[in-house]
Amino acid sequence: MGVDCKTRDICMRTTPNSVYLSRSLALSSVAILGLSSNAQTCDPTFAAEIPYAAGDSTRSVKIGDVNNDGDPDLVFANFADDEIGVMLNNGDGTFAPQILFATGDGPIAVTIADVNGDGDMDIGVCNALSSNTSVLISNGGGAFATAVNYPTGFSPRSVRFGDLDGDNDLDMVVAFDIGLGMSVLLNNGDGTFGTEVQYTAGSRSTSVVLGDVDSDNDLDVVIANFDSDDISVLLNNGDGTFAPETRYGVGDQPRRVRLGDVDGDNDLDIVVANQAPDNVSVLLNFGDGTFLASSFYSAGTQPRSIQLGDLDDDGDLDIATANGGGSASVLLNNGDGTYATEINYTTGGGSVGIDLGDLDGDGDLDMAVSNEFRDDTSILFNECVMVEACPPDLTGEGDLNFLDVSAFLTAFGNMDPIADFEPDGSFNFLDVSAYLAAFGKGCP
């Protein structure tokens, strides 16, 4: 969906209408780290792409309900046409022809948010060639007012909206390619924005995300720096101003960065698409807004964009990347913030943008991928094949072994509900007996 983690929130799962889960609900939903909830999951596989013609040099795509009909629509940037395209969902995951809206010169990135508080989704657009960011206010029904352009650093590359100063409206943060690296524009309260304030980041900042990484109930900033091969973390002082950056090394040529709780410990971790080495970095949060060194996982050729979402419906965040070599990669979470080998799906030439959402309303997350060289957007539907639950497989590995027994004993000792196999709300020898009986029967 491309919307960031709000104050007091933890990104847990992307859905068509919301990507937020309250911190209290998130805490109550976590069992022992690494144990499966035994909810029915699925083996995700994606159907062959369905391309939709867009404009010249399509660079970015976002999913969101821009006409308030309950269906997720598509918004994308047509770089060479100086326009964005909006494709409305027909209600079944097919899309009407694009409706075009003028922007500044060289639109390269889009995002969606309600910046004026009227209940409709507005659009923000980075214009790389005119060094400004356009805001298009929704007129309702999927139509938008004339773009208002705000100066935001030289060659802006990424934009996000979030309430930085705690006044209940959405402010703007932009990463720009040449210069200090980050612009902050506070919302005047009506969907217009004040003069930018710039902050120092790394060399050639290409992506920005917002989230409460230090759990102090305000939104911090994370930026990917293409030339310095690192990310910058800027912690919010609580008033919409930011402390000096802290840098963390990632892979060569980081293109895009995202935040999400990938290891289930209720703080926000960082994932990064690294273009040159064809991999992604995962940086786990210590819980205070500082991060472990990068772990690396292979992706397709030249990953240019990255998203997080629960693609297999098992309650943890998987990774999807759009790859410049003409593919999309899916990396499934092992349940602890480590990732399985990537699975690659063919897309168009020069895939540069990706977003996730339930486009066809069947309850699982599909992919939309923008293709720069083919001038279109690919839709790949998730054909989630349901997997029958196996209650004694507490580690979620798909087989039964001593690790599952150990997990049961740990859960039993902690009086965790997952160990209440004779479901009566108490923990005694009946639960042990019931677990051993289920273990003896094996998995389906």
Secondary structure, DSSP 8 states (H G I E B T S, - for coil): ------TTEE-----SS---EEHHHHHHT--STT------EEE--B---EEEE-STTEEEEEEE-SSSSSS-EEEEEEGGGTEEEEE-B-SSS-B---EEEE-SSSEEEEEEE-SSSSSS-EEEEEETTTTEEEEE-EEETTEE---EEEE-SEEEEEEEEE-SSSSSS-EEEEEEEESSEEEEE-B-SSS-B---EEEE-SSSEEEEEEE-TTSSSS-EEEEEETTTTEEEEE-B-SSS-B---EEEE-SSSEEEEEEE-SSSSSS-EEEEEETTTTEEEEE-B-SSS-B---EEEE-SSSEEEEEEE-SSSSSS-EEEEEETTTEEEEE-B-SSS-B---EEEE--TTEEEEEEE-TTSSSS-EEEEEETTTTEEEEE-B--EEE---TT-TT-SSS--HHHHHHHHHHHHTT-GGG-SS-SS--SHHHHHHHHHHHHH---
